[in-house]
Amino acid sequence: MAGGVAKNDQRRLAEVAGLERDRALLGRSSTAERVADILRDRITEGYFPPGARLSEESIGGALGVSRNTLREAFRLLTHERLLEHRLNRGVFVRVVTVEDLDDIFRVRMLVECAAVRGLGQGPYDAAVTEAVAAIEAAVRAGETAAADRQWEDLSTANIRFHQAVVALAGSPRTDELMRGVLAELRLVFHVMDDPQRFYAPYLVRNRQIAESLLAGDAVAAERLLLAYLEDSRGQLSGAYARRIAES
């Protein structure tokens, strides 16, 4: 795997990412947080792949923001472990390590399983009902994507499934935490050659978890989710380690 992207590709990356069209998202207050939101989305969607160098000139020009604003956005994303500064070389999209990947799954098991466990045995309130509906919608979107062989859409649906699971906790801070964790996980899949292999087999398991939640059986849902995450970590960690070793 290449350690970066050639300079003549930098402007193309910004253009492909559609950053100029994203100016409207900034509104009148072009804050670093909003710039970071846009760049985070583009990174997790794969427009800026792991190892890519991010050009201040091309990205700042595409978004129409100052260098200081862009640098602050870079700093925020570096704190989230999506970017890294390399001395005298610039800012790059991080390449996740195998150790990072193991820790990502450790966090997911702690947070996602706790979100389901917290439902208890009582009837769902409105917020939880909405989150369960989002889980079901993500499963349906994944099933449609798989049927159409749209593997990137399946990947996105799977991320939304897990975001909706975390939303069961009703905690904006937990939602924010997992947004960064899942974005970091997405970097791993951008390195893998065959995302279909890692998403499609788990779609049936997403459906089982969703059906347990729809039936109000949080205990079964947590048991299924924990087994899901343990199996996913084992499969992905081994494959990713081999992929990194080959690069």
C-alpha positions as CSV (number, residue, x, y, z in Angstrom):
1,M,0.0,0.0,0.0
2,A,1.3,3.4,-1.0
3,G,2.3,5.6,1.9
4,G,0.6,8.7,0.4
5,V,-0.8,10.1,-2.8
6,A,1.2,11.9,-5.5
7,K,1.0,15.7,-5.5
8,N,-0.7,15.8,-8.9
9,D,-3.5,13.7,-7.4
10,Q,-4.2,16.1,-4.5
11,R,-6.5,18.4,-6.3
12,R,-8.3,15.5,-8.0
13,L,-9.0,14.1,-4.5
14,A,-10.6,17.3,-3.4
15,E,-12.7,17.6,-6.5
16,V,-13.8,14.0,-6.4
17,A,-14.8,14.5,-2.8
18,G,-17.3,17.1,-4.0
19,L,-16.1,19.7,-1.5
20,E,-17.1,22.7,-3.6
21,R,-20.7,21.5,-3.4
22,D,-20.3,21.3,0.3
23,R,-19.8,25.0,0.7
24,A,-23.5,25.4,1.2
25,L,-23.3,23.2,4.3
26,L,-21.0,25.7,6.0
27,G,-23.7,28.4,6.1
28,R,-22.6,31.9,7.0
29,S,-20.4,30.8,9.9
30,S,-17.6,28.7,8.4
31,T,-16.5,27.1,11.7
32,A,-13.8,24.6,12.0
33,E,-16.3,22.1,13.5
34,R,-18.4,22.2,10.4
35,V,-15.4,21.8,8.2
36,A,-14.4,18.9,10.3
37,D,-17.9,17.3,9.9
38,I,-17.6,17.6,6.1
39,L,-14.1,16.2,5.9
40,R,-15.0,13.4,8.4
41,D,-17.8,12.3,6.1
42,R,-15.6,12.4,3.0
43,I,-12.9,10.4,4.8
44,T,-15.4,7.7,6.0
45,E,-16.9,7.5,2.5
46,G,-13.5,6.7,1.1
47,Y,-13.0,9.8,-1.0
48,F,-9.8,10.5,1.0
49,P,-8.3,7.0,1.4
50,P,-5.9,5.9,4.2
51,G,-2.4,7.3,3.5
52,A,-3.7,10.2,1.4
53,R,-2.0,13.6,1.9
54,L,-4.5,16.4,2.4
55,S,-3.6,19.6,0.6
56,E,-4.5,22.8,2.5
57,E,-4.5,24.7,-0.7
58,S,-6.9,22.5,-2.7
59,I,-9.2,21.7,0.2
60,G,-9.3,25.2,1.5
61,G,-10.0,26.6,-2.0
62,A,-12.7,24.0,-2.6
63,L,-14.5,24.9,0.6
64,G,-13.7,28.6,0.6
65,V,-12.3,28.6,4.1
66,S,-9.3,30.2,5.6
67,R,-6.1,28.3,6.2
68,N,-6.5,28.8,10.0
69,T,-10.0,27.4,9.9
70,L,-8.9,24.4,7.9
71,R,-5.9,23.8,10.2
72,E,-8.2,23.8,13.2
73,A,-10.5,21.3,11.5
74,F,-7.4,19.1,10.8
75,R,-6.5,19.4,14.5
76,L,-10.0,18.2,15.5
77,L,-9.8,15.2,13.2
78,T,-6.3,14.4,14.3
79,H,-7.6,14.3,17.9
80,E,-10.3,11.8,16.6
81,R,-7.4,9.7,15.2
82,L,-8.7,10.1,11.6
83,L,-5.7,12.3,10.5
84,E,-2.1,12.5,11.5
85,H,0.6,15.2,11.1
86,R,3.9,14.0,9.7
87,L,6.8,16.3,10.4
88,N,7.8,18.4,7.4
89,R,5.4,16.4,5.2
90,G,1.9,17.6,6.0
91,V,-1.4,16.1,7.1
92,F,-2.4,12.5,6.1
93,V,-5.4,10.3,6.5
94,R,-4.3,7.7,9.2
95,V,-3.6,4.1,8.4
96,V,-5.2,2.2,11.3
97,T,-2.9,-0.3,13.1
98,V,-3.9,-3.8,14.1
99,E,-3.6,-2.7,17.7
100,D,-6.0,0.2,17.0
101,L,-8.5,-2.2,15.4
102,D,-8.5,-4.5,18.5
103,D,-9.1,-1.5,20.7
104,I,-11.9,-0.2,18.4
105,F,-13.7,-3.5,18.9
106,R,-13.1,-3.4,22.7
107,V,-14.9,0.0,22.8
108,R,-17.7,-1.2,20.6
109,M,-18.4,-4.2,22.8
110,L,-18.5,-2.0,25.9
111,V,-20.7,0.7,24.4
112,E,-23.0,-1.2,22.0
113,C,-23.8,-4.0,24.4
114,A,-24.4,-1.6,27.2
115,A,-26.8,0.4,25.1
116,V,-28.9,-2.7,24.5
117,R,-28.6,-3.9,28.1
118,G,-29.8,-0.5,29.3
119,L,-33.2,-1.1,27.7
120,G,-34.2,-3.4,30.6
121,Q,-37.5,-5.2,30.6
122,G,-39.9,-2.3,30.5
123,P,-41.8,-0.9,27.5
124,Y,-39.9,1.3,25.1
125,D,-40.2,5.1,25.4
126,A,-40.5,7.3,22.3
127,A,-36.8,7.8,21.9
128,V,-36.0,4.1,22.1
129,T,-38.9,3.3,19.7
130,E,-37.4,5.7,17.2
131,A,-33.9,4.2,17.6
132,V,-35.3,0.7,17.1
133,A,-37.1,1.9,14.0
134,A,-33.8,3.3,12.7
135,I,-32.2,-0.1,13.3
136,E,-34.9,-1.8,11.3
137,A,-34.6,0.8,8.5
138,A,-30.8,0.2,8.4
139,V,-31.3,-3.5,8.1
140,R,-33.8,-3.1,5.3
141,A,-31.4,-0.7,3.5
142,G,-28.6,-3.3,3.9
143,E,-30.8,-6.1,2.5
144,T,-31.7,-3.9,-0.5
145,A,-28.1,-3.0,-1.1
146,A,-27.0,-6.7,-0.9
147,A,-29.7,-7.7,-3.4
148,D,-28.6,-5.0,-5.8
149,R,-24.9,-6.0,-5.2
150,Q,-24.2,-2.4,-4.1
151,W,-21.5,-3.2,-1.6
152,E,-20.6,0.4,-0.6
153,D,-24.3,1.0,0.2
154,L,-24.3,-2.1,2.3
155,S,-21.2,-0.8,4.1
156,T,-23.0,2.4,4.8
157,A,-26.2,0.7,6.0
158,N,-24.1,-1.5,8.4
159,I,-22.5,1.6,9.9
160,R,-26.0,3.2,10.3
161,F,-27.2,0.0,12.0
162,H,-24.5,0.2,14.6
163,Q,-25.1,4.0,15.1
164,A,-28.7,3.3,15.7
165,V,-27.8,0.6,18.2
166,V,-25.7,3.1,20.2
167,A,-28.6,5.6,19.9
168,L,-30.6,3.3,22.1
169,A,-28.7,4.7,25.1
170,G,-30.2,8.2,24.4
171,S,-26.8,9.8,25.1
172,P,-25.6,12.5,22.7
173,R,-22.0,12.1,24.1
174,T,-22.1,8.4,23.4
175,D,-23.4,9.1,19.9
176,E,-20.5,11.4,19.3
177,L,-18.0,9.0,20.7
178,M,-19.2,6.2,18.5
179,R,-19.3,8.4,15.4
180,G,-15.5,8.8,15.7
181,V,-15.0,5.1,16.5
182,L,-17.1,3.9,13.6
183,A,-15.4,6.4,11.3
184,E,-12.0,5.0,12.3
185,L,-13.3,1.5,11.6
186,R,-14.4,2.6,8.2
187,L,-10.7,3.4,7.4
188,V,-10.0,-0.3,8.0
189,F,-12.5,-1.4,5.4
190,H,-11.0,1.1,2.9
191,V,-7.8,-0.9,3.0
192,M,-9.5,-4.3,2.5
193,D,-9.9,-5.5,-1.0
194,D,-13.3,-7.3,-0.6
195,P,-15.7,-5.4,1.7
196,Q,-18.5,-7.8,0.5
197,R,-16.8,-10.6,2.3
198,F,-17.0,-8.8,5.7
199,Y,-20.4,-7.2,5.5
200,A,-22.7,-9.6,3.6
201,P,-22.5,-12.5,6.1
202,Y,-23.4,-10.3,9.0
203,L,-26.6,-9.0,7.4
204,V,-28.6,-12.0,8.6
205,R,-27.3,-11.3,12.1
206,N,-28.3,-7.7,11.9
207,R,-31.8,-8.9,11.0
208,Q,-31.8,-11.3,14.0
209,I,-30.8,-8.5,16.4
210,A,-33.4,-6.1,14.9
211,E,-36.2,-8.7,15.3
212,S,-35.2,-9.3,18.9
213,L,-35.4,-5.6,19.7
214,L,-38.7,-5.3,17.8
215,A,-40.0,-8.1,20.0
216,G,-38.8,-6.3,23.2
217,D,-36.3,-9.0,24.0
218,A,-33.2,-7.0,24.9
219,V,-31.5,-10.0,26.6
220,A,-31.5,-12.0,23.4
221,A,-30.5,-8.9,21.4
222,E,-27.5,-8.3,23.6
223,R,-26.4,-11.9,23.4
224,L,-26.6,-11.9,19.6
225,L,-24.8,-8.6,19.4
226,L,-21.9,-9.7,21.6
227,A,-21.4,-12.9,19.6
228,Y,-21.6,-10.8,16.4
229,L,-18.9,-8.4,17.6
230,E,-16.6,-11.2,18.8
231,D,-16.9,-13.0,15.5
232,S,-16.4,-9.9,13.5
233,R,-13.3,-8.9,15.4
234,G,-11.7,-12.3,15.0
235,Q,-12.4,-12.4,11.2
236,L,-11.4,-8.8,10.5
237,S,-8.4,-8.6,12.7
238,G,-6.7,-11.6,11.1
239,A,-7.5,-10.4,7.5
240,Y,-6.4,-6.9,8.2
241,A,-3.1,-8.0,9.8
242,R,-2.3,-10.0,6.7
243,R,-3.3,-7.0,4.4
244,I,-1.0,-4.6,6.3
245,A,1.9,-7.1,6.3
246,E,1.6,-7.4,2.5
247,S,1.6,-3.7,1.9
